[in-house]
Amino acid sequence: MLKTTAENPANFGSLSKAMIVYAVLREYVRHPMAFLAGAALTLPGFKKTIPGEIPREFVQLFAYPAWIYIRLKHRLDQERALALARAIILPLGVAAYGAEFGVVEAPRTWNNFMGFLDRSFERGAIRWSKVEGEELTGTTRSYRCVSCMIHEFLSKVGVPELTDCFCSLDNALYNSYMPNEMTFDRGGPRNTIATGNPFCQFNHAVNVE
């Protein structure tokens, strides 16, 4: 029945992303379809303003949610725009990253998670960032992101505050992968670049009992 495999995961293209965004927007704003149509029509122009040193493939992934937020800020105060952007980014991101980690196609095990994490370093969005200080045991894995391309990109387009919404995706995905068996944490509050820390801390652990 499935048309995807762990090696050929789901690809959330423009239509799928727009449908998820619409499903959230229609519950909060008037005329959500008109808003999305306007965003789609003006997105190419926004992309042209993005500095050329940002990889084009990265732009394809992150320009759309950034532009949605920027347009929301023009219509709402920043607090409400950010709250709505978070409500959009979380389901959108969990769907996309869930495909990357094979949550439908592969059994959820610690070993599988480790394999998908390795592949994410090679093919996922984190490949444009800098990771170091990795420590690995049979039941734990930790590392630091010392240079975050997401934060760099969002800062360049004038919305660094949006980074925290993407940081929340780590908690949403990693702590739902194997609930009550595997945990993810930052080792304490404010341990992200977005909150002023010099690095983002990632700690994964599994219960082997």
ZAVEX-683446 format. One record per residue (C-alpha): residue in one letter; x, y, z. Coordinates in Angstrom, 1 decimal, decimal comma. Each point is the difference from the previous one (the first is absolute). Example, Ala and Ser with C-alpha at 12.3 -4.5 7.8 and 13.67 -1.06 7.14 Angstrom:
rest px py pz
a 12,3 -4,5 7,8
s 1,4 3,4 -0,7
REM end
This chain:
rest px py pz
m 0,0 0,0 0,0
l 2,8 2,4 0,9
k 1,6 1,8 -3,0
t 3,0 1,0 2,1
t 3,0 -1,9 1,6
a 2,6 1,1 2,5
e 2,4 0,4 -2,9
n -2,6 1,8 -2,1
p -1,8 2,1 2,6
a -3,0 2,4 -0,4
n 0,8 3,3 -1,7
f -2,1 2,8 1,3
g 0,0 2,3 -3,0
s -1,7 3,4 -0,5
l -3,6 -1,4 -0,1
s 0,3 -2,1 3,0
k 1,6 2,8 2,0
a -2,7 2,4 -1,1
m -2,7 -2,4 1,1
i 1,5 -0,4 3,5
v 0,4 3,8 0,3
y -3,6 0,6 -1,2
a -1,4 -2,6 2,5
v 1,5 2,1 2,9
l -0,6 3,5 -1,5
r -3,7 -0,7 -0,6
e -0,6 -0,4 3,7
y 1,6 3,3 0,9
v -0,2 2,6 -2,7
r -2,7 1,3 -2,4
h 0,5 -0,8 -3,7
p 2,8 -2,5 0,4
m -0,1 -1,0 -3,7
a 0,6 3,6 -1,1
f 2,9 0,3 2,4
l 1,6 -3,2 -1,3
a -0,6 1,1 -3,6
g 1,7 3,3 0,7
a 2,9 -1,7 1,7
a 0,5 -2,3 -3,0
l -0,1 2,8 -2,4
t 2,6 2,1 1,9
l 2,3 -2,8 1,1
p 2,2 0,2 -3,1
g 0,6 3,6 0,6
f 0,9 -0,6 3,6
k 2,5 -2,8 -1,0
k 1,8 2,6 -2,3
t 0,7 2,1 3,1
i 1,8 -2,9 1,8
p 3,8 0,4 0,0
g 1,7 -2,2 -2,6
e 2,3 -1,7 2,6
i -3,0 -1,9 1,4
p -0,2 -3,4 -1,9
r -2,8 -0,1 -2,5
e -1,2 -3,4 1,3
f -0,2 1,4 3,5
v -2,0 3,0 -1,3
q -2,5 -2,4 -1,6
l -0,6 -1,6 3,4
f -0,2 3,0 2,3
a -1,0 3,0 -2,1
y -3,7 -1,0 0,0
p -0,6 -0,1 3,8
a 2,1 3,1 0,5
w -2,0 1,9 -2,6
i -3,3 -1,2 1,6
y 1,2 1,4 3,3
i 1,1 3,3 -1,5
r -3,4 0,5 -1,7
l -1,7 -0,9 3,3
k 2,0 2,7 1,7
h -1,3 2,6 -2,4
r -3,6 -0,9 1,1
l 0,4 -0,9 3,7
d 2,1 1,2 2,9
q 3,3 -2,0 0,3
e -1,1 -2,0 3,0
r -3,1 -1,4 -1,8
a 1,8 -0,4 -3,3
l 2,7 -2,0 1,7
a -2,5 -2,2 1,9
l -1,8 -0,7 -3,3
a 3,3 -0,7 -1,8
r 0,8 -2,5 2,7
a -3,4 -1,7 -0,4
i 0,8 -0,3 -3,7
i 3,7 -1,0 0,2
l -0,5 -2,8 2,5
p -2,3 -2,2 -2,0
l 1,7 0,9 -3,3
g 3,4 -0,8 1,4
v -1,0 -3,2 1,8
a -1,5 -1,3 -3,2
a 3,1 0,8 -2,0
y 2,5 -1,2 2,5
g -2,1 -3,0 0,9
a 0,4 -1,1 -3,6
e 3,8 0,6 0,3
f 0,0 -2,3 3,1
g -2,2 -2,7 -1,5
v -2,7 0,2 2,7
v -2,5 -1,8 -2,3
e 2,3 -2,3 -2,0
a 2,4 -1,4 2,6
p -0,3 -1,5 3,5
r 0,7 2,6 2,7
t 3,2 -1,3 1,7
w 3,1 1,7 1,4
n 2,2 -1,6 -2,7
n -2,3 1,2 -2,7
f -0,1 3,5 1,5
m 3,8 0,1 0,1
g 0,0 -1,0 -3,7
f -2,5 2,7 -1,0
l 1,9 2,5 2,1
d 3,2 -0,8 -1,9
r -1,8 0,4 -3,3
s -1,5 3,3 1,2
f 3,5 1,3 0,6
e 0,8 -0,9 -3,6
r -3,2 1,0 -1,8
g -2,2 2,0 2,4
a -0,1 3,7 0,7
i 2,6 -0,4 2,8
r 2,7 -0,7 -2,7
w 0,2 3,7 -0,6
s 0,8 0,6 3,7
k 3,1 -0,9 1,9
v -0,1 -2,8 2,6
e 2,8 -1,0 2,3
g 0,8 -1,5 3,4
e -1,9 -3,3 -0,6
e -0,1 -2,6 2,7
l -1,5 -3,4 -0,6
t -0,7 -3,0 2,2
g -2,3 -3,0 -0,4
t -2,9 1,9 1,5
t 0,8 3,7 -0,4
r 1,1 2,5 -2,7
s 0,8 3,6 0,5
y 1,4 2,8 -2,2
r 0,1 3,7 -0,4
c -1,0 2,2 -3,0
v 2,4 2,9 0,2
s -1,1 1,7 -3,2
c -3,7 -0,2 -1,0
m -1,0 0,8 -3,6
i -3,6 0,4 0,9
h 0,8 2,8 2,5
e 2,4 1,5 -2,4
f -2,6 0,0 -2,8
l -2,8 1,4 2,1
s 2,2 2,7 1,4
k 1,0 1,0 -3,5
v -3,7 0,4 -1,0
g -0,8 2,0 3,1
v -1,9 -2,6 2,1
p 2,5 -1,6 2,4
e -2,8 -0,5 2,6
l -1,5 -2,7 -2,3
t 3,0 -2,3 0,7
d -1,5 -1,1 3,3
c -3,0 -1,5 -1,8
f 2,3 -2,2 -2,0
c 1,9 -0,9 3,2
s -3,3 -1,2 1,4
l -0,1 -2,6 -2,9
d 2,8 -1,9 1,6
n -2,0 -0,5 3,1
a -3,1 -0,9 -1,9
l 1,6 -2,5 -2,2
y 2,6 -1,6 2,1
n -2,2 -0,4 3,1
s -2,8 -1,5 -2,0
y 2,2 -2,5 -1,9
m 0,0 -2,6 2,9
p -2,1 1,5 2,8
n 0,9 -1,2 3,5
e 3,0 -1,9 -1,4
m 2,2 2,7 -1,6
t 0,5 3,6 1,2
f 1,4 3,1 -1,5
d 1,1 3,1 1,9
r 2,3 3,0 -0,2
g 1,7 -0,6 3,4
g -1,8 3,0 1,5
p -1,9 3,1 -1,0
r 1,2 2,5 -2,6
n 2,6 -2,4 -1,5
t -0,5 1,2 -3,5
i 1,6 2,6 -2,3
a -3,4 1,6 -0,4
t -0,1 0,8 3,8
g 3,5 1,4 0,0
n 2,0 -3,1 0,8
p 3,1 -0,6 -2,1
f -1,3 -3,4 -1,1
c -3,1 -2,1 -0,1
q 0,3 -3,1 2,1
f -1,5 -3,4 -1,1
n -0,3 -2,9 2,4
h -1,7 -3,3 -0,9
a -0,4 -2,9 2,3
v -1,9 -3,3 0,0
n -1,3 -2,2 2,9
v 1,3 -3,5 -0,5
e -1,9 -1,5 3,0
REM end
